Amino acid sequence: MGRAKYMIFKGETLTAMEAYQFGLAEKVCSRESLMDEVHRLAMKIASNGPFAVKACKGVSTKAWNFPWRRLSE
């Protein structure tokens, strides 16, 4: 909550490093190496089984949308 308020109240664009530190970005790289990094990640994901990738996407989406708060009430 503190980080969210900081970003909202600050009213400024985050730097790449701030986004990384706040957990909004997984990696920071230079503009020059961006497409190489994207290609490496895409190739890594593509090398995994398509059904496994699809299942992981589905499970992570369901977990994100699950009403966890209700479990503790």
C-alpha positions in Angstrom: 0.0 0.0 0.0 2.9 2.4 0.8 4.4 2.0 -2.6 1.1 2.4 -4.4 0.5 5.7 -2.4 4.0 6.9 -3.2 3.5 6.4 -6.9 0.1 8.0 -6.9 1.0 11.0 -4.7 4.3 11.5 -6.5 2.4 12.0 -9.7 5.5 11.5 -11.8 6.6 8.9 -14.3 8.7 6.1 -12.7 12.2 5.5 -13.9 13.0 2.0 -15.1 15.0 1.4 -12.0 12.1 2.5 -9.7 9.7 0.2 -11.6 12.2 -2.7 -11.1 12.6 -1.9 -7.4 8.9 -1.7 -6.9 8.4 -5.1 -8.6 6.6 -3.6 -11.7 9.3 -4.7 -14.1 11.2 -8.0 -14.2 14.4 -6.7 -15.8 16.1 -3.4 -16.8 18.3 -3.2 -19.8 19.7 -0.6 -22.2 17.6 0.6 -25.1 20.3 -0.9 -27.4 20.0 -4.4 -25.9 16.2 -4.4 -25.6 15.3 -6.3 -28.7 18.1 -8.9 -28.0 16.7 -9.4 -24.5 13.1 -9.7 -25.8 14.2 -12.2 -28.4 16.1 -14.3 -25.8 13.0 -14.4 -23.5 10.7 -15.2 -26.4 13.0 -18.1 -27.5 13.2 -19.4 -23.9 9.4 -19.4 -23.6 9.0 -20.9 -27.1 11.4 -23.7 -26.2 9.0 -24.9 -23.4 6.1 -27.2 -24.2 3.1 -25.3 -25.7 0.6 -27.1 -23.5 2.7 -26.4 -20.4 3.0 -22.7 -21.2 -0.8 -22.5 -21.9 -1.5 -24.3 -18.6 0.8 -22.0 -16.6 -0.8 -18.9 -18.2 -4.2 -20.2 -17.2 -3.3 -21.1 -13.6 -1.5 -17.8 -13.0 -4.5 -15.8 -14.3 -6.9 -17.8 -12.1 -4.6 -17.4 -9.1 -4.4 -13.6 -9.7 -8.2 -13.3 -10.0 -8.9 -15.7 -7.1 -10.7 -13.9 -4.1 -8.0 -14.7 -1.6 -9.3 -12.2 0.9 -12.5 -14.3 1.4 -10.4 -17.2 2.7 -9.3 -15.3 5.7 -12.7 -14.0 6.7 
